[in-house]
Amino acid sequence: MFRHFKNAVVFIVVVLSTTGALAHSKMTVSTPPDGGTAKAGIERLQVAFEKPVKVVRVIVKRTDESSDVPVLEKGVSQFTKTYGVKVSPLDPGDYRLDWTAVAKDGHVMKGGLSFSVTP
């Protein structure tokens, strides 16, 4: 009897751990790339995900001056694998884009990327 109980516990742990992993959609690529650079004047920032998500919040900051960058136009609020925002042309400096998204099953995910803008 103990053997059946032990097998049942192992099965439950495996199912619960894989369900959590399936719920999240990782960011796969971005423009500009995380840790990369872009030329001064860039106006469109984009992130792409493994699975469709609904991006519910995007914040762009200039980290070397601790100031927010106004987002002029956000993407459509629907489930999508690619999401972009329009900002005023960025001056040289260091920036961070942070996002919050919701998966179709309701899981909330957060992430971000850092990049530099060069002359």
MMTF fields as JSON, N, C-alpha, C and O atoms, coordinates in Angstrom:
{
  "mmtfVersion": "1.0.0",
  "mmtfProducer": "UNKNOWN",
  "numBonds": 475,
  "numAtoms": 476,
  "numGroups": 119,
  "numChains": 1,
  "numModels": 1,
  "chainsPerModel": [1],
  "groupsPerChain": [119],
  "chainIdList": ["A"],
  "bondAtomList": [4, 2, 8, 6, 12, 10, 16, 14, 20, 18, 24, 22, 28, 26, 32, 30, 36, 34, 40, 38, 44, 42, 48, 46, 52, 50, 56, 54, 60, 58, 64, 62, 68, 66, 72, 70, 76, 74, 80, 78, 84, 82, 88, 86, 92, 90, 96, 94, 100, 98, 104, 102, 108, 106, 112, 110, 116, 114, 120, 118, 124, 122, 128, 126, 132, 130, 136, 134, 140, 138, 144, 142, 148, 146, 152, 150, 156, 154, 160, 158, 164, 162, 168, 166, 172, 170, 176, 174, 180, 178, 184, 182, 188, 186, 192, 190, 196, 194, 200, 198, 204, 202, 208, 206, 212, 210, 216, 214, 220, 218, 224, 222, 228, 226, 232, 230, 236, 234, 240, 238, 244, 242, 248, 246, 252, 250, 256, 254, 260, 258, 264, 262, 268, 266, 272, 270, 276, 274, 280, 278, 284, 282, 288, 286, 292, 290, 296, 294, 300, 298, 304, 302, 308, 306, 312, 310, 316, 314, 320, 318, 324, 322, 328, 326, 332, 330, 336, 334, 340, 338, 344, 342, 348, 346, 352, 350, 356, 354, 360, 358, 364, 362, 368, 366, 372, 370, 376, 374, 380, 378, 384, 382, 388, 386, 392, 390, 396, 394, 400, 398, 404, 402, 408, 406, 412, 410, 416, 414, 420, 418, 424, 422, 428, 426, 432, 430, 436, 434, 440, 438, 444, 442, 448, 446, 452, 450, 456, 454, 460, 458, 464, 462, 468, 466, 472, 470],
  "bondOrderList": [1, 1, 1, 1, 1, 1, 1, 1, 1, 1, 1, 1, 1, 1, 1, 1, 1, 1, 1, 1, 1, 1, 1, 1, 1, 1, 1, 1, 1, 1, 1, 1, 1, 1, 1, 1, 1, 1, 1, 1, 1, 1, 1, 1, 1, 1, 1, 1, 1, 1, 1, 1, 1, 1, 1, 1, 1, 1, 1, 1, 1, 1, 1, 1, 1, 1, 1, 1, 1, 1, 1, 1, 1, 1, 1, 1, 1, 1, 1, 1, 1, 1, 1, 1, 1, 1, 1, 1, 1, 1, 1, 1, 1, 1, 1, 1, 1, 1, 1, 1, 1, 1, 1, 1, 1, 1, 1, 1, 1, 1, 1, 1, 1, 1, 1, 1, 1, 1],
  "groupList": [{"groupName": "MET", "atomNameList": ["N", "CA", "C", "O"], "elementList": ["N", "C", "C", "O"], "formalChargeList": [0, 0, 0, 0], "bondAtomList": [1, 0, 2, 1, 3, 2], "bondOrderList": [1, 1, 2], "singleLetterCode": "M", "chemCompType": "L-PEPTIDE LINKING"}, {"groupName": "PHE", "atomNameList": ["N", "CA", "C", "O"], "elementList": ["N", "C", "C", "O"], "formalChargeList": [0, 0, 0, 0], "bondAtomList": [1, 0, 2, 1, 3, 2], "bondOrderList": [1, 1, 2], "singleLetterCode": "F", "chemCompType": "L-PEPTIDE LINKING"}, {"groupName": "ARG", "atomNameList": ["N", "CA", "C", "O"], "elementList": ["N", "C", "C", "O"], "formalChargeList": [0, 0, 0, 0], "bondAtomList": [1, 0, 2, 1, 3, 2], "bondOrderList": [1, 1, 2], "singleLetterCode": "R", "chemCompType": "L-PEPTIDE LINKING"}, {"groupName": "HIS", "atomNameList": ["N", "CA", "C", "O"], "elementList": ["N", "C", "C", "O"], "formalChargeList": [0, 0, 0, 0], "bondAtomList": [1, 0, 2, 1, 3, 2], "bondOrderList": [1, 1, 2], "singleLetterCode": "H", "chemCompType": "L-PEPTIDE LINKING"}, {"groupName": "LYS", "atomNameList": ["N", "CA", "C", "O"], "elementList": ["N", "C", "C", "O"], "formalChargeList": [0, 0, 0, 0], "bondAtomList": [1, 0, 2, 1, 3, 2], "bondOrderList": [1, 1, 2], "singleLetterCode": "K", "chemCompType": "L-PEPTIDE LINKING"}, {"groupName": "ASN", "atomNameList": ["N", "CA", "C", "O"], "elementList": ["N", "C", "C", "O"], "formalChargeList": [0, 0, 0, 0], "bondAtomList": [1, 0, 2, 1, 3, 2], "bondOrderList": [1, 1, 2], "singleLetterCode": "N", "chemCompType": "L-PEPTIDE LINKING"}, {"groupName": "ALA", "atomNameList": ["N", "CA", "C", "O"], "elementList": ["N", "C", "C", "O"], "formalChargeList": [0, 0, 0, 0], "bondAtomList": [1, 0, 2, 1, 3, 2], "bondOrderList": [1, 1, 2], "singleLetterCode": "A", "chemCompType": "L-PEPTIDE LINKING"}, {"groupName": "VAL", "atomNameList": ["N", "CA", "C", "O"], "elementList": ["N", "C", "C", "O"], "formalChargeList": [0, 0, 0, 0], "bondAtomList": [1, 0, 2, 1, 3, 2], "bondOrderList": [1, 1, 2], "singleLetterCode": "V", "chemCompType": "L-PEPTIDE LINKING"}, {"groupName": "ILE", "atomNameList": ["N", "CA", "C", "O"], "elementList": ["N", "C", "C", "O"], "formalChargeList": [0, 0, 0, 0], "bondAtomList": [1, 0, 2, 1, 3, 2], "bondOrderList": [1, 1, 2], "singleLetterCode": "I", "chemCompType": "L-PEPTIDE LINKING"}, {"groupName": "LEU", "atomNameList": ["N", "CA", "C", "O"], "elementList": ["N", "C", "C", "O"], "formalChargeList": [0, 0, 0, 0], "bondAtomList": [1, 0, 2, 1, 3, 2], "bondOrderList": [1, 1, 2], "singleLetterCode": "L", "chemCompType": "L-PEPTIDE LINKING"}, {"groupName": "SER", "atomNameList": ["N", "CA", "C", "O"], "elementList": ["N", "C", "C", "O"], "formalChargeList": [0, 0, 0, 0], "bondAtomList": [1, 0, 2, 1, 3, 2], "bondOrderList": [1, 1, 2], "singleLetterCode": "S", "chemCompType": "L-PEPTIDE LINKING"}, {"groupName": "THR", "atomNameList": ["N", "CA", "C", "O"], "elementList": ["N", "C", "C", "O"], "formalChargeList": [0, 0, 0, 0], "bondAtomList": [1, 0, 2, 1, 3, 2], "bondOrderList": [1, 1, 2], "singleLetterCode": "T", "chemCompType": "L-PEPTIDE LINKING"}, {"groupName": "GLY", "atomNameList": ["N", "CA", "C", "O"], "elementList": ["N", "C", "C", "O"], "formalChargeList": [0, 0, 0, 0], "bondAtomList": [1, 0, 2, 1, 3, 2], "bondOrderList": [1, 1, 2], "singleLetterCode": "G", "chemCompType": "PEPTIDE LINKING"}, {"groupName": "PRO", "atomNameList": ["N", "CA", "C", "O"], "elementList": ["N", "C", "C", "O"], "formalChargeList": [0, 0, 0, 0], "bondAtomList": [1, 0, 2, 1, 3, 2], "bondOrderList": [1, 1, 2], "singleLetterCode": "P", "chemCompType": "L-PEPTIDE LINKING"}, {"groupName": "ASP", "atomNameList": ["N", "CA", "C", "O"], "elementList": ["N", "C", "C", "O"], "formalChargeList": [0, 0, 0, 0], "bondAtomList": [1, 0, 2, 1, 3, 2], "bondOrderList": [1, 1, 2], "singleLetterCode": "D", "chemCompType": "L-PEPTIDE LINKING"}, {"groupName": "GLU", "atomNameList": ["N", "CA", "C", "O"], "elementList": ["N", "C", "C", "O"], "formalChargeList": [0, 0, 0, 0], "bondAtomList": [1, 0, 2, 1, 3, 2], "bondOrderList": [1, 1, 2], "singleLetterCode": "E", "chemCompType": "L-PEPTIDE LINKING"}, {"groupName": "GLN", "atomNameList": ["N", "CA", "C", "O"], "elementList": ["N", "C", "C", "O"], "formalChargeList": [0, 0, 0, 0], "bondAtomList": [1, 0, 2, 1, 3, 2], "bondOrderList": [1, 1, 2], "singleLetterCode": "Q", "chemCompType": "L-PEPTIDE LINKING"}, {"groupName": "TYR", "atomNameList": ["N", "CA", "C", "O"], "elementList": ["N", "C", "C", "O"], "formalChargeList": [0, 0, 0, 0], "bondAtomList": [1, 0, 2, 1, 3, 2], "bondOrderList": [1, 1, 2], "singleLetterCode": "Y", "chemCompType": "L-PEPTIDE LINKING"}, {"groupName": "TRP", "atomNameList": ["N", "CA", "C", "O"], "elementList": ["N", "C", "C", "O"], "formalChargeList": [0, 0, 0, 0], "bondAtomList": [1, 0, 2, 1, 3, 2], "bondOrderList": [1, 1, 2], "singleLetterCode": "W", "chemCompType": "L-PEPTIDE LINKING"}],
  "groupTypeList": [0, 1, 2, 3, 1, 4, 5, 6, 7, 7, 1, 8, 7, 7, 7, 9, 10, 11, 11, 12, 6, 9, 6, 3, 10, 4, 0, 11, 7, 10, 11, 13, 13, 14, 12, 12, 11, 6, 4, 6, 12, 8, 15, 2, 9, 16, 7, 6, 1, 15, 4, 13, 7, 4, 7, 7, 2, 7, 8, 7, 4, 2, 11, 14, 15, 10, 10, 14, 7, 13, 7, 9, 15, 4, 12, 7, 10, 16, 1, 11, 4, 11, 17, 12, 7, 4, 7, 10, 13, 9, 14, 13, 12, 14, 17, 2, 9, 14, 18, 11, 6, 7, 6, 4, 14, 12, 3, 7, 0, 4, 12, 12, 9, 10, 1, 10, 7, 11, 13],
  "groupIdList": [1, 2, 3, 4, 5, 6, 7, 8, 9, 10, 11, 12, 13, 14, 15, 16, 17, 18, 19, 20, 21, 22, 23, 24, 25, 26, 27, 28, 29, 30, 31, 32, 33, 34, 35, 36, 37, 38, 39, 40, 41, 42, 43, 44, 45, 46, 47, 48, 49, 50, 51, 52, 53, 54, 55, 56, 57, 58, 59, 60, 61, 62, 63, 64, 65, 66, 67, 68, 69, 70, 71, 72, 73, 74, 75, 76, 77, 78, 79, 80, 81, 82, 83, 84, 85, 86, 87, 88, 89, 90, 91, 92, 93, 94, 95, 96, 97, 98, 99, 100, 101, 102, 103, 104, 105, 106, 107, 108, 109, 110, 111, 112, 113, 114, 115, 116, 117, 118, 119],
  "secStructList": [7, 2, 2, 2, 2, 2, 2, 2, 2, 2, 2, 2, 2, 2, 2, 2, 2, 2, 2, 2, 2, 2, 2, 7, 7, 7, 3, 3, 3, 3, 3, 1, 7, 6, 6, 7, 3, 3, 3, 6, 6, 7, 7, 3, 3, 3, 3, 3, 3, 3, 3, 3, 3, 3, 3, 3, 3, 3, 3, 3, 3, 3, 6, 6, 6, 6, 3, 3, 3, 7, 3, 3, 3, 3, 7, 7, 1, 1, 7, 3, 3, 3, 3, 3, 3, 3, 3, 1, 7, 7, 7, 1, 3, 3, 3, 3, 3, 3, 3, 3, 3, 3, 3, 6, 6, 1, 7, 3, 3, 3, 3, 3, 3, 3, 3, 3, 3, 3, 7],
  "xCoordList": [0.824, 0.0, 0.865, 0.543, 1.952, 2.839, 3.404, 3.574, 3.688, 4.238, 3.26, 3.678, 1.97, 0.959, 0.843, 0.691, 0.915, 0.849, 2.053, 1.914, 3.224, 4.447, 4.364, 4.748, 3.873, 3.71, 2.716, 2.925, 1.651, 0.646, 1.234, 0.963, 2.032, 2.663, 3.631, 3.638, 4.438, 5.373, 4.607, 5.011, 3.529, 2.723, 2.164, 2.218, 1.639, 1.061, 2.135, 1.9, 3.303, 4.386, 4.807, 5.014, 4.931, 5.326, 4.274, 4.627, 3.007, 1.935, 1.901, 1.79, 1.992, 1.938, 3.152, 3.011, 4.31, 5.494, 5.48, 5.928, 4.988, 4.94, 3.821, 3.955, 2.728, 1.639, 2.106, 1.798, 2.851, 3.372, 4.317, 4.303, 5.127, 6.092, 5.392, 5.839, 4.322, 3.594, 2.851, 2.54, 2.562, 1.758, 2.533, 1.927, 3.838, 4.635, 5.14, 5.481, 5.174, 5.686, 6.899, 6.789, 8.042, 9.273, 9.395, 8.912, 10.062, 10.4, 11.496, 12.491, 11.322, 12.286, 13.248, 14.403, 12.783, 13.614, 13.07, 11.901, 13.933, 13.486, 14.258, 15.346, 13.663, 14.312, 14.227, 13.136, 15.366, 16.715, 16.874, 16.06, 17.92, 18.116, 18.521, 19.13, 18.181, 18.564, 20.087, 20.783, 20.6, 22.033, 22.68, 23.893, 21.886, 22.421, 22.394, 22.194, 22.602, 22.597, 21.683, 21.37, 21.275, 20.48, 21.027, 21.674, 20.768, 21.228, 20.265, 19.064, 20.803, 19.985, 18.846, 19.018, 17.702, 16.535, 15.572, 14.49, 15.939, 15.026, 13.69, 13.658, 12.595, 11.258, 10.355, 9.295, 10.739, 9.889, 10.676, 11.78, 10.082, 10.654, 9.71, 8.492, 10.252, 9.41, 9.923, 11.128, 8.98, 9.307, 8.475, 7.342, 9.048, 8.341, 8.398, 9.365, 7.35, 7.191, 7.014, 6.654, 7.274, 7.095, 5.639, 5.335, 4.745, 3.307, 2.566, 3.108, 1.341, 0.579, 0.348, 0.004, 0.546, 0.278, -0.446, -0.457, -1.045, -1.637, -0.755, -0.723, -0.05, 0.812, -0.096, -0.862, 0.001, -0.887, -0.172, -0.816, 1.182, 1.919, 3.32, 4.013, 3.712, 5.058, 5.573, 4.898, 6.774, 7.431, 8.809, 9.56, 9.126, 10.443, 11.101, 10.524, 12.322, 13.05, 14.42, 15.04, 14.87, 16.265, 17.003, 16.836, 17.802, 18.39, 19.547, 19.803, 20.253, 21.366, 20.899, 21.712, 19.593, 19.016, 17.813, 17.209, 17.465, 16.325, 15.033, 14.293, 14.764, 13.518, 12.747, 13.327, 11.406, 10.549, 10.527, 10.63, 10.393, 10.243, 8.762, 8.209, 8.108, 6.687, 6.478, 7.166, 5.521, 5.132, 4.023, 2.945, 4.295, 3.355, 2.232, 1.101, 2.552, 1.567, 1.871, 2.984, 0.867, 1.03, 0.402, -0.465, 0.851, 0.25, -1.183, -1.633, -1.888, -3.279, -3.331, -2.507, -4.287, -4.428, -5.177, -6.38, -4.434, -4.994, -3.887, -2.719, -4.234, -3.226, -2.424, -2.98, -1.122, -0.237, 1.149, 1.511, 1.911, 3.287, 4.275, 5.406, 3.856, 4.73, 4.032, 2.86, 4.761, 4.172, 5.168, 6.347, 4.698, 5.573, 4.991, 3.778, 5.885, 5.468, 6.243, 7.362, 5.616, 6.274, 6.622, 5.803, 7.851, 8.327, 8.876, 9.145, 9.047, 9.719, 11.143, 11.7, 11.733, 13.094, 14.03, 14.131, 14.707, 15.559, 16.937, 17.563, 17.382, 18.723, 19.728, 19.34, 21.016, 22.029, 21.917, 21.684, 22.085, 21.995, 21.66, 21.613, 21.427, 21.079, 19.596, 19.068, 18.929, 17.492, 17.107, 17.877, 15.9, 15.318, 13.852, 13.147, 13.393, 11.982, 11.503, 12.042, 10.499, 9.901, 8.472, 7.742, 8.079, 6.739, 6.076, 6.739, 4.761, 3.933, 2.927, 2.296, 2.777, 1.871, 1.077, 1.464, -0.045, -0.916, -1.032, -1.31, -0.816, -0.984, -2.474, -3.29, -2.816, -4.225, -4.848, -6.062, -4.026, -4.561, -4.604, -4.954, -4.251, -4.345, -3.055, -3.02, -2.003, -0.735, -0.157, -0.144, 0.323, 0.952, 2.46, 3.046, 3.081, 4.525, 5.094, 4.439, 6.32, 7.022, 8.407, 9.001, 8.905, 10.247, 10.699, 10.011, 11.845, 12.351, 13.652, 14.165, 14.162, 15.417, 16.097, 15.446, 17.414, 18.216, 18.943, 19.329, 19.126, 19.844, 20.434, 20.042, 21.361, 21.976, 21.677, 21.554, 21.564, 21.394, 22.675, 23.134, 23.249, 24.518, 24.282, 23.304, 25.209, 25.054, 25.076, 24.958],
  "yCoordList": [-1.199, 0.0, 1.259, 2.228, 1.253, 2.404, 2.698, 3.857, 1.65, 1.818, 2.577, 3.445, 2.258, 2.95, 4.413, 5.295, 4.664, 6.039, 6.833, 7.971, 6.231, 6.881, 7.196, 8.287, 6.26, 6.492, 7.614, 8.418, 7.674, 8.721, 10.092, 11.063, 10.177, 11.447, 11.896, 13.069, 10.986, 11.322, 11.803, 12.787, 11.147, 11.534, 12.955, 13.763, 13.253, 14.578, 15.657, 16.719, 15.394, 16.372, 16.64, 17.79, 15.586, 15.747, 16.537, 17.44, 16.228, 16.929, 18.4, 19.263, 18.7, 20.087, 20.884, 22.047, 20.289, 21.023, 21.28, 22.341, 20.36, 20.593, 21.545, 22.293, 21.546, 22.478, 23.902, 24.762, 24.176, 25.52, 25.937, 27.092, 25.029, 25.36, 25.655, 26.523, 24.962, 25.167, 26.491, 27.011, 27.048, 28.252, 29.505, 30.51, 29.465, 30.649, 30.692, 29.672, 31.886, 32.101, 32.999, 34.144, 32.495, 33.267, 34.26, 34.031, 35.382, 36.325, 35.674, 35.195, 35.654, 34.968, 35.925, 35.576, 37.117, 38.066, 39.468, 39.646, 40.451, 41.832, 42.732, 42.393, 43.882, 44.91, 46.205, 46.739, 46.717, 46.18, 44.942, 44.704, 44.155, 42.942, 43.257, 44.292, 42.363, 42.527, 42.594, 41.702, 43.66, 43.847, 44.443, 44.648, 44.725, 45.224, 46.736, 47.451, 47.194, 48.63, 48.946, 48.093, 50.191, 50.723, 52.108, 52.736, 52.575, 53.91, 54.968, 54.726, 56.13, 57.249, 57.497, 57.398, 57.816, 58.087, 56.916, 57.06, 55.756, 54.61, 55.003, 55.651, 54.607, 54.988, 53.797, 53.969, 52.597, 51.423, 50.373, 49.997, 49.9, 48.837, 47.651, 47.827, 46.451, 45.273, 44.077, 43.886, 43.274, 42.013, 40.904, 41.129, 39.7, 38.538, 37.423, 37.308, 36.603, 35.552, 34.183, 34.088, 33.118, 31.751, 31.45, 30.827, 31.903, 31.651, 32.979, 33.955, 33.027, 34.276, 34.707, 33.897, 35.995, 36.611, 37.927, 38.45, 38.452, 39.783, 40.69, 40.557, 41.601, 42.532, 43.587, 44.255, 43.727, 44.646, 45.881, 46.855, 45.846, 47.002, 47.032, 46.017, 48.216, 48.422, 49.741, 50.768, 49.694, 50.905, 50.977, 50.002, 52.133, 52.371, 53.46, 54.526, 53.181, 54.138, 54.41, 53.54, 55.604, 55.942, 55.753, 56.548, 54.726, 54.336, 55.229, 55.362, 55.843, 56.706, 58.089, 58.908, 58.355, 59.607, 59.358, 60.307, 58.097, 57.71, 58.409, 58.899, 58.454, 59.083, 58.144, 57.373, 58.23, 57.443, 58.062, 59.277, 57.198, 57.628, 57.486, 56.395, 58.56, 58.439, 57.446, 57.493, 56.554, 55.615, 56.302, 56.569, 56.586, 57.328, 56.462, 56.92, 55.216, 54.303, 52.893, 52.395, 52.251, 50.865, 49.934, 50.331, 48.693, 47.684, 47.403, 47.855, 46.675, 46.31, 45.344, 44.436, 45.541, 44.695, 43.413, 43.29, 42.468, 41.167, 40.133, 40.495, 38.857, 37.815, 37.787, 37.665, 37.9, 37.955, 37.448, 37.451, 37.02, 36.59, 37.751, 37.656, 38.842, 39.992, 41.251, 41.474, 42.079, 43.298, 44.442, 44.292, 45.578, 46.723, 47.991, 48.127, 48.923, 50.242, 51.293, 51.057, 52.468, 53.593, 54.611, 54.949, 55.083, 56.11, 57.27, 57.125, 58.444, 59.523, 59.088, 58.257, 59.626, 59.2, 59.241, 60.256, 58.125, 58.008, 58.62, 58.404, 59.386, 59.977, 58.951, 57.967, 59.175, 58.261, 58.141, 59.128, 56.935, 56.67, 55.217, 54.414, 54.882, 53.519, 53.456, 54.342, 52.385, 52.262, 50.882, 49.926, 50.806, 49.546, 49.543, 50.535, 48.42, 48.206, 47.065, 45.961, 47.318, 46.283, 46.043, 46.984, 44.772, 44.408, 43.469, 42.735, 43.518, 42.576, 42.021, 42.774, 40.694, 40.048, 38.967, 38.477, 38.611, 37.556, 36.468, 36.75, 35.216, 34.078, 33.767, 34.253, 32.965, 32.617, 31.908, 31.98, 31.22, 30.529, 31.422, 30.955, 32.707, 33.655, 33.892, 34.771, 33.15, 33.378, 34.735, 35.111, 35.463, 36.756, 36.558, 35.876, 37.154, 37.055, 38.454, 39.374, 38.61, 39.881, 39.637, 38.578, 40.621, 40.52, 41.869, 42.877, 41.867, 43.126, 42.93, 41.819, 44.042, 44.034, 45.374, 46.399, 45.354, 46.575, 46.742, 45.765, 48.001, 48.271, 49.666, 50.479, 49.935, 51.252, 51.84, 51.122, 53.158, 53.882, 54.663, 55.397, 54.493, 55.139, 56.205, 56.15, 57.191, 58.264, 57.725, 58.496],
  "zCoordList": [0.0, 0.0, 0.0, -0.686, 0.757, 0.801, -0.596, -0.975, -1.34, -2.69, -3.595, -4.361, -3.512, -4.324, -3.903, -4.747, -2.614, -2.114, -2.613, -3.063, -2.531, -2.979, -4.48, -4.901, -5.281, -6.72, -6.997, -7.906, -6.232, -6.405, -6.082, -6.788, -5.025, -4.651, -5.741, -6.117, -6.246, -7.322, -8.551, -9.171, -8.915, -10.062, -9.882, -10.809, -8.711, -8.444, -8.537, -9.114, -7.977, -8.027, -9.471, -9.858, -10.259, -11.66, -12.426, -13.186, -12.252, -12.961, -12.571, -13.441, -11.287, -10.843, -11.332, -11.71, -11.33, -11.769, -13.268, -13.703, -14.064, -15.511, -15.879, -16.848, -15.147, -15.431, -15.244, -16.069, -14.172, -13.95, -15.047, -15.472, -15.506, -16.557, -17.877, -18.627, -18.17, -19.42, -19.441, -20.512, -18.258, -18.18, -18.569, -18.94, -18.491, -18.739, -20.176, -20.776, -20.691, -22.038, -21.923, -21.484, -22.309, -22.198, -23.342, -24.451, -23.033, -24.087, -24.927, -24.383, -26.237, -27.097, -27.799, -28.039, -28.124, -28.863, -28.618, -28.274, -28.799, -28.638, -29.595, -30.06, -29.874, -30.664, -29.873, -29.675, -29.419, -29.531, -28.651, -27.758, -28.901, -28.106, -26.67, -26.399, -25.761, -24.362, -24.27, -24.753, -23.646, -23.521, -24.752, -24.777, -25.779, -27.035, -27.137, -26.155, -28.354, -28.613, -29.787, -30.617, -29.822, -30.934, -31.25, -30.411, -32.448, -32.835, -32.312, -32.191, -32.007, -31.539, -32.517, -33.732, -31.978, -32.811, -32.905, -33.476, -32.358, -32.406, -31.772, -30.726, -32.411, -31.948, -31.665, -31.063, -32.08, -31.887, -31.13, -31.522, -30.022, -29.208, -29.289, -29.268, -29.379, -29.603, -28.817, -28.659, -28.327, -27.661, -28.285, -28.71, -28.337, -28.878, -27.844, -27.091, -27.818, -26.822, -27.483, -28.657, -26.703, -27.197, -27.532, -28.55, -26.657, -26.799, -26.714, -26.197, -27.212, -27.123, -25.672, -24.812, -25.429, -24.134, -24.373, -25.487, -23.321, -23.386, -22.528, -21.305, -23.168, -22.438, -21.813, -22.508, -20.495, -19.792, -19.268, -18.877, -19.257, -18.755, -19.372, -19.437, -19.816, -20.341, -19.773, -19.838, -19.219, -18.717, -19.362, -19.366, -19.9, -20.486, -19.652, -19.437, -19.182, -18.342, -18.927, -19.539, -18.734, -19.024, -17.706, -16.781, -17.614, -16.334, -15.905, -14.708, -16.852, -16.462, -16.012, -15.583, -16.108, -15.618, -14.709, -14.208, -14.494, -13.649, -14.055, -13.202, -15.347, -15.793, -16.708, -17.472, -16.609, -17.49, -18.886, -19.055, -19.862, -21.249, -21.589, -21.451, -22.029, -22.369, -23.512, -24.532, -23.316, -24.372, -25.162, -24.63, -26.44, -27.273, -27.815, -27.975, -28.093, -28.674, -28.219, -28.393, -27.631, -27.19, -28.211, -28.99, -28.193, -29.055, -28.646, -27.593, -29.458, -29.192, -28.009, -27.904, -27.136, -25.954, -26.311, -26.082, -26.876, -27.23, -27.09, -26.945, -27.132, -27.049, -28.343, -29.434, -28.2, -29.353, -28.966, -27.79, -29.944, -29.695, -29.83, -29.356, -30.472, -30.687, -30.212, -30.514, -29.461, -28.913, -29.076, -28.757, -29.568, -29.764, -29.181, -29.021, -28.867, -28.389, -29.169, -29.626, -29.311, -29.961, -28.88, -28.026, -28.944, -28.013, -28.824, -30.016, -28.171, -28.89, -29.195, -28.478, -30.231, -30.608, -29.395, -28.706, -29.152, -27.971, -28.22, -29.258, -27.233, -27.251, -26.736, -26.107, -26.998, -26.455, -24.936, -24.238, -24.446, -23.012, -22.768, -23.699, -21.502, -21.097, -20.742, -20.072, -21.206, -21.052, -20.534, -20.623, -19.991, -19.536, -19.933, -19.744, -20.487, -20.802, -19.917, -19.985, -19.09, -18.242, -18.704, -19.016, -18.744, -19.19, -18.186, -17.454, -18.179, -17.437, -18.429, -19.171, -18.442, -19.391, -18.675, -17.614, -19.289, -18.762, -19.818, -20.984, -19.403, -20.306, -20.441, -19.658, -21.424, -21.645, -20.45, -20.253, -19.643, -18.469, -17.233, -16.149, -17.38, -16.281, -15.512, -14.651, -15.787, -15.095, -15.484, -16.656, -14.473, -14.698, -14.772, -13.931, -15.778, -15.969, -16.06, -16.551, -15.583, -15.676, -16.245, -16.042, -16.951, -17.501, -18.003, -17.847, -18.595, -19.112, -19.857, -19.993, -20.332, -21.036, -20.869, -20.663, -20.959, -20.882, -22.201, -22.841, -22.603, -23.837, -23.773, -22.936, -24.646, -24.745, -26.117, -27.11, -26.145, -27.397, -27.622, -26.747, -28.815, -29.149, -30.216, -30.963, -30.275, -31.278, -32.704, -33.657]
}
